[in-house]
Structures are given as C-alpha cells and as structure tokens.
Amino acid sequence: MKRNILIHPDPRLKKLCEPVADLSDELRALADDMLETMYDAPGIGLAAPQVGVMQRLIVLDCVKGESEAPRPLVMFNPRLLASSDETNTYEEGCLSIPDQYAEVTRPKVVDVEWIDRDGKVKTETFDGLWATCVQHEIDHLDGKLFIDYLKPLKRQMITRKMVKLKKELAREKV
C-alpha cells in the first residue's frame, strides 16, 4: 500500500526515531509499503519518519540501470560502523523536499550494520551513490535533513518554497 510522504517542514522529520525492539509482521508490511512508495515516487531511498512512523527503518535501492535487476534493501536499526576519510559530493534530493536539490559532501565509503527483514544482523560496505543514500536515510532517523548541511540562506530559501508548496497542496485538497 502506497503511503503519503510528509513534506518539510513537518516537526516529525526533525525528531529522533526509536529503535525497532522486535520485528513484527506489521513492521515487515510497513517496509513493503515503503518500498512501494519509494519506487512509485520515484526515489532511491525512504525512511520511516517520512511516512510518519517514528521507528528506525529505512529502505533503499540505488540500482538505476534498466538492464540491472533491482536491489531493494530493508534495514531495521541501521547504524554506521565506519566511514572513509575520502569524500564524495553528490547532488542530493529528498522525497520530503520535492524538486529541490543541492550538493552535499559525505564520506565516500561506509560500513553499515542493520537487521534485515528476517531478523538477521547484516553488515556491508557501501561505496559511491549507495554510501550517500544510506547516510542520507540514516540521517532521517536522527532528525536530520540534507538541507541541514547547507548554508543558512540556501536552507531558508528551500524551506520557504516547501511552506508555499504545502499551502498549495492544502488548497488543492479542499
């Protein structure tokens, strides 16, 4: 089931998420809903707080090529174990900040640990776009948005655009 994506500024997007204590069928269904929502948007990552659920759950799939098989990842309680000194700069966007993009510099390579949908602890090293995406989504779980990396003026400009967009969307619903 497709979920509604919260638009910045929404106070839930700035809150710290609770760890997932126990995997339930309800949480697995949420992960499936989030993947469906992410693919439909379309996006390459989505965090639970973006759909109003304050739990440490992210989904991502950075496979872009039509010829490549999708690689959907579901991560409960993801955490960074290590990150490289070498950095990458990508133009980031966010489904909660539609049509706004900015360059953000992050570690190029990260080691991440998480619990998969079967309750198994996994660790993997991510590089390039995958590393950027997983860091972006984990930031959501800590109440941090990609615009928080920007200079205040640029961040305020984007926030004003989002306030205007939210007003327009609210008018359309009436």
C-alpha positions, 0 to 999 in steps of 0.5 A, a space after each residue: 500500500 502506497 503511503 503519503 510522504 510528509 513534506 518539510 517542514 513537518 516537526 516529525 522529520 526533525 525528531 529522533 526515531 526509536 529503535 525497532 525492539 522486535 520485528 513484527 509482521 506489521 513492521 515487515 508490511 510497513 517496509 513493503 509499503 515503503 518500498 512501494 512508495 519509494 519506487 512509485 515516487 520515484 526515489 532511491 531511498 525512504 525512511 520511516 519518519 517520512 511516512 510518519 512512523 517514528 521507528 528506525 527503518 529505512 529502505 533503499 535501492 540505488 540500482 538505476 540501470 534498466 538492464 540491472 535487476 533491482 536491489 531493494 534493501 530493508 534495514 531495521 536499526 541501521 547504524 554506521 560502523 565506519 566511514 572513509 576519510 575520502 569524500 564524495 559530493 553528490 547532488 542530493 534530493 529528498 522525497 520530503 523536499 520535492 524538486 529541490 536539490 543541492 550538493 552535499 559532501 559525505 564520506 565516500 565509503 561506509 560500513 553499515 550494520 542493520 537487521 534485515 527483514 528476517 531478523 538477521 544482523 547484516 553488515 556491508 560496505 557501501 561505496 559511491 551513490 549507495 554510501 550517500 543514500 544510506 547516510 542520507 536515510 540514516 540521517 532521517 532517523 536522527 532528525 536530520 535533513 540534507 538541507 541541514 548541511 547547507 548554508 543558512 540562506 540556501 536552507 531558508 530559501 528551500 524551506 520557504 518554497 516547501 511552506 508555499 508548496 504545502 499551502 498549495 497542496 492544502 488548497 488543492 485538497 479542499 
